[in-house]
Protein backbone atom coordinates (compact mmCIF):
# COMPACT_ATOMS: atom_id res chain seq x y z
CA UNK A 1 0.00 0.00 0.00
CA UNK A 2 1.35 3.40 -0.96
CA UNK A 3 1.99 5.99 1.68
CA UNK A 4 0.00 9.21 1.69
CA UNK A 5 2.93 11.18 0.27
CA UNK A 6 3.09 8.81 -2.71
CA UNK A 7 -0.67 8.94 -3.44
CA UNK A 8 -1.97 11.65 -5.70
CA UNK A 9 -5.36 13.16 -6.15
CA UNK A 10 -6.62 12.98 -9.74
CA UNK A 11 -7.23 16.73 -9.94
CA UNK A 12 -3.78 17.56 -8.56
CA UNK A 13 -2.08 15.14 -10.96
CA UNK A 14 -4.07 16.51 -13.90
CA UNK A 15 -3.13 20.10 -13.07
CA UNK A 16 0.54 19.15 -12.65
CA UNK A 17 0.59 17.41 -16.06
CA UNK A 18 -0.98 20.28 -18.02
CA UNK A 19 1.16 21.78 -20.80
CA UNK A 20 3.04 24.92 -19.88
CA UNK A 21 0.97 27.16 -22.18
CA UNK A 22 -2.29 25.96 -20.60
CA UNK A 23 -0.86 26.71 -17.15
CA UNK A 24 -0.03 30.23 -18.36
CA UNK A 25 -3.57 30.71 -19.71
CA UNK A 26 -4.97 29.64 -16.34
CA UNK A 27 -3.00 32.52 -14.76
CA UNK A 28 -5.23 35.09 -16.48
CA UNK A 29 -7.01 37.13 -13.77
CA UNK A 30 -10.48 35.53 -13.92
CA UNK A 31 -9.17 32.03 -14.64
CA UNK A 32 -6.74 32.22 -11.72
CA UNK A 33 -9.57 30.89 -9.57
CA UNK A 34 -8.58 27.46 -10.93
CA UNK A 35 -5.23 27.77 -9.16
CA UNK A 36 -7.07 28.77 -5.97
CA UNK A 37 -9.12 25.57 -6.25
CA UNK A 38 -5.87 23.67 -6.89
CA UNK A 39 -4.47 25.06 -3.63
CA UNK A 40 -7.64 24.19 -1.71
CA UNK A 41 -7.71 20.60 -3.02
CA UNK A 42 -3.98 20.14 -2.45
CA UNK A 43 -4.17 21.53 1.08
CA UNK A 44 -7.12 19.31 1.97
CA UNK A 45 -5.69 16.17 0.34
CA UNK A 46 -2.21 16.44 1.86
CA UNK A 47 -3.53 17.80 5.18
CA UNK A 48 -1.66 21.11 4.90
CA UNK A 49 -3.79 23.73 6.67
CA UNK A 50 -1.65 26.68 5.55
CA UNK A 51 -2.04 25.76 1.87
CA UNK A 52 -5.78 25.27 2.42
CA UNK A 53 -6.19 28.69 4.06
CA UNK A 54 -4.19 30.43 1.34
CA UNK A 55 -6.22 28.61 -1.30
CA UNK A 56 -9.42 29.99 0.20
CA UNK A 57 -7.94 33.46 0.56
CA UNK A 58 -6.51 33.30 -2.98
CA UNK A 59 -9.98 33.39 -4.52
CA UNK A 60 -10.68 37.11 -4.02
CA UNK A 61 -7.14 38.61 -3.92
CA UNK A 62 -6.11 36.21 -6.66
CA UNK A 63 -8.28 38.13 -9.07
CA UNK A 64 -6.53 41.40 -8.15
CA UNK A 65 -2.90 40.55 -7.40
CA UNK A 66 -2.39 36.80 -7.08
CA UNK A 67 -2.70 36.14 -10.80
CA UNK A 68 0.49 38.12 -11.42
CA UNK A 69 2.38 36.09 -8.81
CA UNK A 70 1.07 32.87 -10.36
CA UNK A 71 2.01 34.07 -13.85
CA UNK A 72 5.60 34.90 -12.87
CA UNK A 73 6.11 31.66 -10.96
CA UNK A 74 4.58 29.63 -13.82
CA UNK A 75 6.95 31.24 -16.30
CA UNK A 76 10.00 30.45 -14.18
CA UNK A 77 9.02 27.23 -12.34
CA UNK A 78 6.40 25.67 -14.69
CA UNK A 79 3.64 25.92 -12.04
CA UNK A 80 2.48 28.27 -9.30
CA UNK A 81 4.89 27.87 -6.40
CA UNK A 82 3.65 30.32 -3.76
CA UNK A 83 1.52 28.44 -1.22
CA UNK A 84 0.87 25.58 -3.62
JOCORNOR-V992146 format. One record per pair of residues at least 4 apart in sequence whose ideal C-beta (glycine too) atoms are under 7 Angstrom apart, sorted by the first residue. I is the first residue (numbers start at 1). J is the second residue. Records with the same first field share a line. If there is no record, write none. Layout:
# JOCORNOR-V992146
I = J, J
This chain:
# JOCORNOR-V992146
2 = 6, 7
8 = 12, 13
9 = 13, 41, 45
10 = 14
11 = 15, 41
12 = 16, 41, 42, 45
13 = 17
15 = 38
16 = 79
18 = 22, 23
20 = 24, 78
21 = 25
22 = 26
23 = 74, 79
24 = 71, 74
25 = 31
26 = 31, 32, 34, 35
27 = 32, 67, 70, 71, 74
28 = 32, 67
29 = 63, 67
30 = 63
32 = 36, 62, 63, 66, 67, 70
33 = 37, 59, 62
34 = 38
35 = 39, 70, 80
36 = 40, 55, 58, 59, 62
37 = 41
38 = 42, 84
39 = 43, 51, 54, 55, 58, 83, 84
40 = 44, 52, 55, 56
41 = 45
42 = 46, 51, 84
43 = 48, 49, 51, 52, 55
44 = 52
48 = 52
49 = 53
50 = 54
51 = 55, 83, 84
52 = 56
53 = 57
54 = 58, 83
57 = 61
58 = 62, 66
61 = 65, 66
62 = 66, 67
63 = 67
65 = 69
66 = 70
67 = 71
68 = 72
69 = 73, 82
70 = 74, 80
71 = 75
72 = 76
73 = 77, 80, 81, 82
74 = 78, 79, 80
77 = 81
80 = 84
